[in-house]
């Protein structure tokens, strides 16, 4: 558990960036 913060930082940033792009694409297509 000692590396949890270090290893989780980048995946979280990538996850947020992916979802931001996905939401933007969905909103463009009026899916949501």
C-alpha positions, 0 to 999 in steps of 0.5 A, spaced: 500 500 500 506 504 500 506 505 493 498 506 492 499 514 491 504 514 486 502 509 482 494 511 482 496 518 480 497 517 473 492 512 471 487 517 475 489 523 470 489 518 464 482 516 467 479 523 468 482 525 461 479 519 457 472 521 460 473 528 459 474 527 452 469 521 452 463 526 455 465 531 450 464 527 444 458 524 447 455 531 448 457 533 441 453 527 438 447 529 443 448 522 446 447 525 453 
